[in-house]
């Protein structure tokens, strides 16, 4: 049996999540963490590792930019954590979209 994945559960509508965008390949949800006024997660609907996603960002990258421009018109940051030392907390590939105010040097 596959390990539990909260993002797969949200995509399957078995767990709650606030969806900001969805198409056949990609979903964008609000992050429950609140490091910035706008904190979204863009991810493929199919479960894959961060490294696999970044080898071909494709539609996820395109949608992440669209959501950044829509929700953070004055600028946004796209971030991905890969591995334990980078504090990756979910195995399901995703891109953080942060913005909504001046982020400074690091947020």
C-alpha positions in Angstrom: 0.0 0.0 0.0 1.3 3.5 -0.9 2.1 5.9 1.9 -0.5 8.5 3.0 -0.2 11.8 1.0 -2.3 14.7 2.2 -2.0 16.4 -1.2 -3.3 13.3 -3.0 -6.2 13.3 -0.5 -7.0 16.9 -1.2 -6.9 16.3 -5.0 -9.3 13.3 -4.5 -11.6 15.5 -2.3 -11.1 13.2 0.7 -9.5 15.9 2.7 -10.4 19.6 2.8 -8.4 22.2 0.9 -9.1 25.7 -0.5 -8.7 25.3 -4.2 -7.7 28.5 -6.1 -7.1 26.9 -9.5 -7.6 23.5 -11.1 -7.3 21.9 -14.6 -6.7 18.3 -15.8 -3.0 18.4 -14.8 -2.5 20.9 -12.1 -4.1 22.1 -8.9 -3.4 25.2 -6.8 -4.4 25.3 -3.1 -4.0 27.7 -0.3 -1.2 26.6 2.1 -2.3 26.2 5.7 1.0 27.8 6.7 1.0 31.5 6.7 4.5 32.8 6.2 3.2 35.6 3.9 -0.2 37.1 3.1 -0.4 35.0 -0.1 0.9 31.5 0.2 -0.3 29.1 -2.4 0.9 25.6 -3.5 0.9 24.7 -7.2 1.3 20.9 -7.8 0.7 18.3 -10.4 -2.4 16.2 -9.8 -0.3 13.0 -10.3 2.0 12.1 -7.4 5.6 12.6 -8.1 8.9 13.6 -6.4 10.2 17.2 -6.4 13.1 16.2 -8.6 10.8 14.7 -11.1 8.7 17.8 -11.3 11.7 20.1 -11.7 13.1 18.1 -14.6 10.1 19.3 -16.6 8.1 22.1 -14.8 5.8 22.3 -17.8 2.2 23.1 -16.9 2.9 23.5 -13.1 5.4 26.2 -13.8 3.1 28.0 -16.2 0.2 27.9 -13.7 2.5 29.0 -10.8 3.4 32.1 -12.8 -0.2 32.8 -13.6 -1.3 32.5 -10.0 1.6 34.7 -8.8 0.7 37.4 -11.3 -3.0 37.1 -10.3 -2.7 37.1 -6.5 0.6 39.0 -6.1 0.7 41.7 -8.9 3.5 43.6 -7.2 5.8 40.6 -7.2 6.0 37.0 -5.8 8.5 34.3 -5.0 8.5 30.7 -6.2 10.1 28.3 -3.8 10.6 24.6 -3.7 12.2 22.6 -0.8 14.0 19.4 -1.8 14.9 16.9 0.9 15.2 16.9 4.6 17.9 19.6 5.0 15.7 22.0 2.9 12.7 21.3 5.2 10.7 19.5 2.6 7.6 18.3 4.5 5.5 16.6 1.8 6.6 14.0 -0.7 4.1 15.2 -3.4 5.9 17.6 -5.7 4.8 21.3 -5.3 5.9 24.9 -5.7 5.3 27.5 -3.1 3.9 30.8 -4.4 4.6 33.6 -1.8 3.7 37.2 -2.0 1.2 39.9 -0.9 3.8 42.2 0.6 7.5 43.1 0.3 9.2 39.8 1.0 12.7 41.3 1.8 15.8 39.3 1.2 14.4 36.0 2.4 10.9 34.9 3.5 
